[in-house]
Amino acid sequence: MKKEALPKGNIQKAHSFSPSSRTNCVIQVKKNPVPVSSNPGLRKDEINSLKEAAAAVHQIKLSAQNELELARKMRGDAHKYQQETATRARSDAQQLILRTRLATQRETEELIRQASEEIQKVLADIRMIRIMAQEELAAQRKFTDAAKLRTMSMAIQDGFENIEVKKKKPMVSVK
């Protein structure tokens, strides 16, 4: 790169060193021809001034590149964090859904078990009622049979008494 020797008064810097605008740093050089003096001391001062300006520009450029790299790194980290967060959120959501399904399944199984127990209790009660009804019916049959036997027994006794009464009474003839 070829460096031109310009008088110190022809260089104007645009100072804008906020972190967000470091990449926008600009050095404006006026190209108005100024008569170059023949004094060698001035020439060295101008060269040194230009070297210092070039070094400052180089530093600003390096700083801007560093800021750009930091911004890119921060953006990459943010993107990576976003992906990790999204992945973690999806994983947590899937785990929550799985836990909810398992809890629902356990509750359903518990409700089915309780309903089955209740049904078994009702069936046992029905069996007991049926057995008691059968026993009651059997007792009623026995009472009915006993009443029939008594009635038959009474009828038989009444029949014997009527027969004896007829034997005791003389027969009256009707004329």
Backbone bond lengths (Angstrom), bond angles and torsions (degrees), N, CA, C in turn:
res aa  C-N    CA-C-N  psi(-1)  N-CA   C-N-CA  omega(-1)  CA-C   N-CA-C  phi
1 M - - - 1.423 - - 1.520 108.74 -
2 K 1.303 115.10 129.88 1.455 121.07 -176.21 1.514 108.12 -92.38
3 K 1.307 116.97 129.09 1.454 121.56 -178.91 1.521 108.71 -101.90
4 E 1.308 114.76 134.88 1.457 119.56 177.09 1.514 108.51 -97.42
5 A 1.248 114.26 144.44 1.456 119.50 176.70 1.511 107.73 -91.04
6 L 1.311 115.91 115.26 1.453 121.70 179.78 1.511 108.63 -119.65
7 P 1.299 116.47 149.75 1.461 117.96 177.51 1.530 109.82 -64.80
8 K 1.322 114.43 149.77 1.457 121.09 -176.51 1.520 111.78 -61.35
9 G 1.255 118.90 -33.14 1.451 122.84 -177.86 1.508 113.64 -72.01
10 N 1.318 119.00 -12.67 1.447 122.05 -177.55 1.532 113.08 -88.85
11 I 1.301 118.84 -3.31 1.467 121.45 -176.34 1.523 108.78 -104.44
12 Q 1.329 115.73 129.02 1.464 121.23 174.67 1.526 107.75 -124.25
13 K 1.327 115.72 131.89 1.464 120.22 -179.90 1.522 108.36 -101.06
14 A 1.324 115.14 140.68 1.461 119.81 172.95 1.514 105.80 -95.81
15 H 1.313 117.07 104.27 1.472 121.30 -176.54 1.520 109.20 -85.05
16 S 1.270 114.53 111.32 1.448 121.41 176.87 1.513 105.89 -147.81
17 F 1.325 117.97 88.19 1.452 121.37 -171.76 1.519 114.21 -109.16
18 S 1.307 118.19 20.81 1.457 118.29 175.07 1.519 108.03 -69.85
19 P 1.338 118.33 148.90 1.465 120.73 -174.87 1.520 113.50 -56.45
20 S 1.310 116.83 -32.72 1.455 118.21 -177.14 1.513 112.53 -78.58
21 S 1.325 117.33 -19.54 1.460 118.28 -175.38 1.515 112.71 -116.28
22 R 1.310 118.24 16.83 1.458 119.57 179.43 1.517 111.63 -65.26
23 T 1.311 115.60 -29.83 1.458 117.76 179.76 1.514 111.09 -72.57
24 N 1.320 116.96 -13.89 1.459 120.92 -178.80 1.525 112.66 -96.96
25 C 1.344 117.29 11.45 1.465 120.46 -178.96 1.518 109.20 -65.32
26 V 1.295 115.11 133.50 1.463 120.30 -177.38 1.519 108.37 -134.52
27 I 1.287 115.10 140.56 1.467 119.95 171.81 1.511 106.78 -111.53
28 Q 1.289 114.13 121.87 1.458 118.60 -179.57 1.531 108.42 -100.02
29 V 1.281 114.50 132.82 1.472 120.24 -179.44 1.525 107.70 -116.09
30 K 1.302 115.01 124.56 1.465 119.04 175.13 1.520 108.91 -79.01
31 K 1.287 115.81 136.88 1.444 119.07 -177.08 1.527 111.47 -106.61
32 N 1.313 114.64 28.06 1.458 117.71 176.41 1.520 108.68 -75.24
33 P 1.285 116.38 125.18 1.469 117.36 179.79 1.527 111.04 -68.55
34 V 1.295 113.42 127.00 1.461 120.48 176.76 1.524 106.21 -115.16
35 P 1.233 115.97 137.92 1.461 115.96 -179.58 1.516 110.56 -61.78
36 V 1.303 115.05 129.03 1.448 122.07 -179.70 1.518 107.32 -81.02
37 S 1.293 112.68 129.65 1.458 115.37 -178.58 1.508 109.03 -82.40
38 S 1.228 114.89 155.62 1.457 120.34 -177.03 1.506 111.45 -88.94
39 N 1.294 116.72 3.19 1.439 121.27 -179.62 1.524 108.97 -76.67
40 P 1.353 119.44 118.60 1.459 121.93 -177.11 1.521 112.72 -67.14
41 G 1.301 121.63 -27.34 1.461 123.54 179.37 1.516 110.90 -67.07
42 L 1.307 115.31 -38.11 1.452 118.98 177.66 1.520 110.40 -68.18
43 R 1.229 115.97 -37.35 1.453 120.82 -179.07 1.524 110.80 -62.44
44 K 1.303 117.57 -41.95 1.461 122.10 178.72 1.525 109.48 -66.10
45 D 1.342 116.19 -40.02 1.462 119.56 178.32 1.530 110.60 -62.69
46 E 1.307 114.66 -41.13 1.465 118.93 179.38 1.524 110.59 -65.14
47 I 1.298 116.29 -42.27 1.479 120.81 179.24 1.526 109.64 -64.01
48 N 1.324 116.20 -45.60 1.469 119.82 178.97 1.530 110.55 -62.38
49 S 1.324 115.23 -39.95 1.460 119.49 178.54 1.520 110.87 -63.74
50 L 1.320 115.78 -42.93 1.465 119.64 177.50 1.528 111.59 -65.71
51 K 1.315 116.16 -37.83 1.470 119.86 178.17 1.537 109.50 -64.80
52 E 1.319 115.91 -42.02 1.460 119.97 178.33 1.535 109.95 -64.19
53 A 1.326 116.23 -42.04 1.457 119.74 178.67 1.520 110.35 -64.69
54 A 1.347 115.92 -41.35 1.461 119.63 178.34 1.524 110.36 -64.62
55 A 1.329 116.71 -39.88 1.466 120.47 177.82 1.529 109.85 -64.36
56 A 1.341 116.37 -41.25 1.468 119.72 178.49 1.523 110.43 -64.38
57 V 1.324 115.97 -42.37 1.462 120.14 177.88 1.521 109.57 -62.62
58 H 1.328 116.01 -42.86 1.467 120.39 179.52 1.535 109.67 -62.43
59 Q 1.335 116.93 -42.74 1.461 120.78 178.18 1.526 110.69 -62.66
60 I 1.339 116.46 -42.78 1.462 120.39 178.73 1.521 110.02 -63.49
61 K 1.327 115.69 -40.15 1.466 120.46 178.66 1.528 110.00 -63.78
62 L 1.332 116.87 -45.87 1.466 120.48 178.30 1.524 110.90 -62.41
63 S 1.328 114.88 -42.04 1.459 119.17 178.57 1.526 110.57 -62.41
64 A 1.332 115.96 -43.73 1.465 120.03 178.95 1.525 110.53 -63.39
65 Q 1.334 116.66 -40.60 1.468 119.99 178.22 1.528 110.42 -65.09
66 N 1.328 115.58 -40.86 1.469 118.98 177.09 1.527 110.87 -62.32
67 E 1.338 115.65 -44.26 1.466 119.84 177.56 1.518 110.86 -60.97
68 L 1.341 115.70 -41.65 1.462 120.18 178.66 1.524 110.17 -62.74
69 E 1.318 116.77 -44.45 1.466 120.28 179.15 1.536 110.36 -63.77
70 L 1.343 116.08 -41.95 1.465 119.48 177.65 1.524 110.52 -62.37
71 A 1.331 115.96 -43.27 1.469 119.94 178.95 1.524 110.21 -62.61
72 R 1.341 116.35 -42.27 1.475 119.49 178.35 1.520 110.42 -64.37
73 K 1.332 115.97 -41.97 1.463 119.94 179.23 1.525 109.94 -64.04
74 M 1.333 116.62 -43.30 1.465 120.12 178.80 1.529 110.31 -63.58
75 R 1.317 116.41 -40.11 1.462 120.04 178.62 1.527 110.09 -64.89
76 G 1.329 116.72 -43.52 1.466 120.54 177.34 1.519 111.30 -62.65
77 D 1.352 116.36 -43.03 1.460 119.97 177.84 1.527 110.87 -63.23
78 A 1.327 115.79 -40.91 1.474 119.52 178.89 1.524 110.54 -64.21
79 H 1.331 116.58 -41.04 1.466 120.54 178.50 1.533 110.11 -65.08
80 K 1.328 115.68 -43.25 1.463 120.35 178.42 1.528 110.14 -62.74
81 Y 1.338 116.50 -43.15 1.462 120.82 178.32 1.520 110.94 -63.32
82 Q 1.329 116.01 -40.51 1.465 120.47 178.59 1.525 110.08 -61.43
83 Q 1.339 116.14 -44.56 1.467 119.60 179.92 1.526 110.76 -65.50
84 E 1.340 116.25 -43.17 1.462 119.31 179.07 1.526 111.05 -62.72
85 T 1.334 115.45 -42.30 1.460 119.92 179.72 1.527 110.77 -64.30
86 A 1.333 116.16 -43.58 1.465 119.94 179.25 1.529 109.89 -63.83
87 T 1.325 116.68 -42.68 1.468 120.39 179.32 1.526 110.17 -63.54
88 R 1.343 116.17 -44.45 1.453 120.70 179.36 1.523 110.37 -63.39
89 A 1.335 116.43 -40.90 1.472 119.86 179.39 1.523 110.72 -64.48
90 R 1.347 116.92 -42.83 1.470 119.89 177.63 1.525 110.09 -62.21
91 S 1.329 116.16 -43.79 1.460 120.73 -179.69 1.530 110.31 -62.68
92 D 1.337 116.14 -45.53 1.465 119.65 178.56 1.523 110.95 -62.02
93 A 1.323 116.61 -40.87 1.467 120.44 179.16 1.529 110.50 -63.69
94 Q 1.336 116.45 -43.00 1.466 119.41 179.35 1.523 110.83 -65.07
95 Q 1.343 116.91 -39.71 1.459 119.84 177.65 1.520 110.94 -64.82
96 L 1.328 116.50 -40.54 1.459 120.43 177.98 1.522 110.81 -62.48
97 I 1.328 115.98 -43.90 1.469 120.40 178.24 1.531 109.59 -61.98
98 L 1.327 116.84 -43.79 1.461 120.46 -179.95 1.529 110.68 -63.38
99 R 1.354 116.60 -45.67 1.471 119.30 178.67 1.524 110.72 -62.27
100 T 1.326 116.45 -39.46 1.467 120.23 179.52 1.519 110.41 -64.68
101 R 1.333 116.13 -43.47 1.472 119.39 178.04 1.516 111.10 -61.34
102 L 1.340 116.48 -44.30 1.461 119.78 179.90 1.530 111.07 -64.06
103 A 1.327 116.36 -42.23 1.469 119.53 178.80 1.525 110.50 -63.99
104 T 1.319 116.33 -41.49 1.463 120.54 178.07 1.523 110.41 -63.44
105 Q 1.327 116.22 -42.25 1.458 120.37 179.67 1.535 109.93 -63.84
106 R 1.359 116.72 -42.91 1.467 119.61 178.32 1.524 110.83 -62.39
107 E 1.334 116.28 -44.05 1.458 119.80 179.34 1.523 111.03 -63.17
108 T 1.329 116.51 -40.56 1.464 120.70 178.62 1.526 109.92 -63.03
109 E 1.326 116.24 -45.17 1.467 119.68 178.91 1.524 110.63 -62.66
110 E 1.339 117.25 -39.34 1.457 120.68 178.49 1.531 110.63 -64.91
111 L 1.338 116.29 -43.16 1.466 119.63 177.87 1.525 111.17 -63.09
112 I 1.322 116.99 -40.90 1.470 120.85 177.81 1.521 109.86 -63.03
113 R 1.347 116.66 -42.44 1.469 120.58 179.33 1.527 110.38 -63.01
114 Q 1.337 116.17 -45.29 1.470 119.38 179.35 1.525 111.05 -63.68
115 A 1.319 117.16 -42.37 1.464 120.47 178.52 1.518 110.16 -62.77
116 S 1.323 117.20 -40.76 1.458 121.22 178.88 1.535 110.44 -63.04
117 E 1.338 116.18 -41.70 1.467 119.28 177.60 1.528 110.65 -63.13
118 E 1.322 116.00 -43.15 1.469 119.77 179.08 1.531 110.60 -62.49
119 I 1.310 116.40 -42.72 1.472 120.59 178.72 1.518 109.98 -62.18
120 Q 1.340 116.99 -42.51 1.462 120.28 179.31 1.533 110.47 -63.36
121 K 1.334 116.92 -38.84 1.471 120.24 177.96 1.525 110.38 -64.73
122 V 1.322 116.69 -44.67 1.469 120.35 179.62 1.525 109.74 -62.94
123 L 1.330 117.57 -43.13 1.472 120.79 178.11 1.528 110.85 -62.13
124 A 1.333 116.73 -40.18 1.466 119.53 177.93 1.528 109.86 -64.25
125 D 1.339 116.97 -41.67 1.467 120.21 177.27 1.534 110.69 -62.10
126 I 1.319 116.78 -42.02 1.469 120.96 179.08 1.526 110.15 -62.72
127 R 1.339 116.63 -42.08 1.471 119.72 178.20 1.527 110.53 -61.89
128 M 1.333 116.04 -43.04 1.462 119.45 179.77 1.533 110.44 -63.54
129 I 1.319 117.01 -42.81 1.468 120.54 179.32 1.526 109.71 -63.35
130 R 1.330 117.11 -41.56 1.469 120.39 179.01 1.526 110.77 -63.69
131 I 1.332 116.74 -44.02 1.469 120.75 179.69 1.528 109.82 -63.04
132 M 1.352 115.61 -43.12 1.469 118.97 179.21 1.534 110.22 -64.64
133 A 1.320 117.79 -39.29 1.459 121.02 178.87 1.523 110.08 -65.40
134 Q 1.335 116.59 -40.57 1.465 120.03 178.61 1.530 110.30 -64.28
135 E 1.331 115.85 -41.53 1.458 119.22 178.80 1.529 110.46 -65.23
136 E 1.336 116.08 -41.48 1.469 120.27 177.77 1.530 110.63 -62.58
137 L 1.316 116.08 -42.42 1.462 120.38 178.46 1.526 110.48 -63.45
138 A 1.336 116.17 -41.38 1.466 118.89 178.09 1.525 110.36 -63.69
139 A 1.344 116.97 -40.73 1.474 119.80 178.29 1.520 110.24 -64.43
140 Q 1.339 117.07 -41.89 1.467 120.29 178.00 1.520 110.73 -61.62
141 R 1.321 117.35 -39.35 1.473 120.70 177.81 1.524 110.68 -62.55
142 K 1.344 114.20 -41.16 1.462 117.93 179.48 1.530 110.13 -64.65
143 F 1.349 115.77 -43.81 1.465 118.79 177.72 1.528 110.95 -61.99
144 T 1.332 115.02 -40.64 1.464 118.92 179.40 1.528 110.08 -64.71
145 D 1.324 116.45 -44.75 1.471 120.04 178.25 1.532 110.63 -61.60
146 A 1.328 115.55 -40.87 1.472 119.30 179.87 1.527 109.60 -64.72
147 A 1.336 116.05 -42.01 1.467 119.33 179.61 1.522 109.86 -64.65
148 K 1.329 118.37 -39.34 1.468 121.01 178.05 1.531 110.05 -63.16
149 L 1.323 115.75 -43.91 1.467 119.46 179.98 1.533 110.48 -62.76
150 R 1.286 116.16 -41.22 1.467 119.54 179.78 1.525 110.60 -65.19
151 T 1.340 113.95 -43.78 1.460 117.90 179.59 1.527 109.56 -62.36
152 M 1.316 116.28 -44.29 1.467 119.46 178.87 1.531 110.45 -63.80
153 S 1.312 113.78 -38.90 1.459 117.89 179.47 1.525 110.66 -65.19
154 M 1.311 116.33 -41.67 1.459 120.52 178.78 1.538 110.04 -66.95
155 A 1.316 114.80 -38.95 1.463 117.45 179.19 1.520 110.27 -65.10
156 I 1.294 114.76 -39.97 1.466 118.64 179.76 1.524 109.03 -65.52
157 Q 1.320 117.94 -42.64 1.460 121.00 178.93 1.535 110.08 -63.98
158 D 1.322 116.49 -42.93 1.464 119.67 178.43 1.540 109.50 -62.81
159 G 1.292 116.41 -37.01 1.457 120.74 179.36 1.522 110.93 -64.92
160 F 1.309 118.41 -40.40 1.450 121.60 178.37 1.511 111.00 -69.00
161 E 1.303 117.66 -37.51 1.465 120.64 -179.94 1.534 109.96 -67.03
162 N 1.324 116.00 -41.22 1.457 119.31 178.76 1.527 110.23 -63.92
163 I 1.278 115.26 -38.45 1.446 118.11 179.64 1.537 109.27 -66.47
164 E 1.299 120.79 -41.51 1.452 124.50 -179.81 1.525 110.10 -68.14
165 V 1.306 117.74 -37.74 1.453 121.89 179.94 1.532 107.97 -65.65
166 K 1.271 117.56 -40.47 1.453 121.15 179.88 1.522 109.55 -66.36
167 K 1.291 116.73 -35.76 1.459 119.15 179.60 1.526 110.29 -68.95
168 K 1.264 119.88 -35.84 1.448 123.58 -178.46 1.520 111.19 -74.15
169 K 1.252 119.12 -33.95 1.456 121.71 -179.03 1.523 108.04 -80.30
170 P 1.405 113.61 131.75 1.459 114.02 174.43 1.493 109.82 -74.92
171 M 1.143 112.74 156.14 1.452 117.58 -178.05 1.505 108.74 -80.99
172 V 1.196 111.04 129.03 1.461 117.44 179.60 1.516 106.22 -100.99
173 S 1.308 113.99 131.88 1.436 115.40 -179.67 1.502 108.19 -96.79
174 V 1.095 113.57 148.06 1.457 121.59 -175.69 1.512 106.01 -104.62
175 K 1.279 117.52 128.08 1.438 121.44 -179.26 1.424 110.33 -113.57
